[in-house]
Amino acid sequence: MDLSQIKMIATDMDGTLLNSKGEVSNAFFELFEELKELGITFVAASGRQYYSIIDKLAPIKDDIIVVAENGALVMEKEEELQVTSIDRKTYLELLEITNDLEDSQVILCGRKSGYIIDYGKEFINMFSEYYGRYEIVDDLAGVKDDQYLKIAICNKKGAERYVYPVVKHLEDKLKVKVSGEIWLDLSHLDANKGNAIEQLQNRLDISPEETLVFGDYNNDIEMLQQAKYSFAMENAHPNVLKTANYVTKSNDNYGVETILKEVIKQKKAITV
């Protein structure tokens, strides 16, 4: 594996860079400084809200590119590079469909904030891990002064089994992604991590052969397809393990950090 030509590294957050406690390791931040010195562009690509991502990566937030909401929003420092939203008519149609889902909580992921109705303290405590900014509203249909980046649906029984069959028919006009064990996301067809990474590759003149990507769930598949050096985590969904060209250790066993060390080692070897 020749990693000496890598110019861009993109990683998912939950189940990938973050451990099971939702933490970023100190080792990662130390490795990041070396990647920065080597001129490698680092991209944090997640289904999470932008504000949640930069909270997790606060020490380096001004030195990275953030792909948030599964690719619906791309930010560098405080500059919007790309926004891909759903129009209001489609948004209201989706609310009609998702209102009928049993044992599920619906979140509107807006550009300014996340929006939920009051689902109770237990849900809000869990939900706030992924949303740095949110509002509790009486009616999701009443949210008008924002862009609709994504609708996220939570079902603690399992999103793939209990939510996906109900919304699968929307795949011809929307991006429907099971993004975690209890999460499913609905967004614009062009709002995916793969499209976001492709746009960044074009913008920065970086090829797939110069790109390295890490992921663990179905919302990472398009992104993995944009890189020659695509790594599934050991803990990844079977679809991701099939898609990726390589496998690294689990998120709790420093799988990302292990490969970053190898990138740094090989890059330094060719500069000696």
C-alpha positions, 0 to 999 in steps of 0.5 A: 500500500503506497500512501506516500502520495496522499493529499487528502484524508476524509473520515466519518465521525461516529463509529470511525474517528470517535470511539464508542464514548463519542470521544476523539483521541489525544493521539489523533490531535497529535497526528493531525499536526503532523498531517498539517505540516505535510500539507495534507488536507483533512476533511471531517465528513459526518451525518452530524450537524456542523456545529456538533462536528466543530465542537468535537474537533474544536482545537483544529476547527480552523484547519479542516474542511467540514462535510456536515449533514451527510454532504448537504453542507460543506464548510471551511472555517466559516465559509460555505463551500456548498449547500444542497437543500430540500425545497419546502414542498418536498419537505412538507411531503416528507413530514406527511410520510414520516408523521405515520412512523411508529416509535420514531422521532423526526428531526429537521436538520436546518442550516441554522439549527436542528428542530424537534418537537418535545419528545421528552427529556431522555430523547433530548439528552441523547439527541443533543450529543449530535446537535450543538444547536437545536430548538424545540418547536410546536410544529415542524411544518411551521419552520420556515426561516431556514434551509432544509438540509436533511430530515433525520429519523430516529428509531431505537428499535432499528432504523434499517428494519423499522424505518427504511421499508417505509421510505424506500420508495423515495429513493428515485427522487431523494437520498435515503440513507441508513446512517446508523443503527437507529438513524435514517436520513432523507436529503436531496439526491445530490446531498451525499458525502461522495458528491461533497468529496468529489467537489473538493477533489475538483476544487483542490485538484486532488485525484481519487488516487491521492485520497484516503477515506475512512467510514463505517456505515451506509452513508459513507459508501459514496465517499468510499467510492471516491478514493483508491485508499478506502478503509472500512472500520472493523466494526463497519456495516457489511455493505461498507466492508464490501465497498471499501478496498481495505479494512482497519481496526475498530474505532475503539482500537484506534483504526483511523490513527493506525493508518494515519501513522502509516501515511505520516511514516511514508510521506516523511520517508520520501522527503528525506 
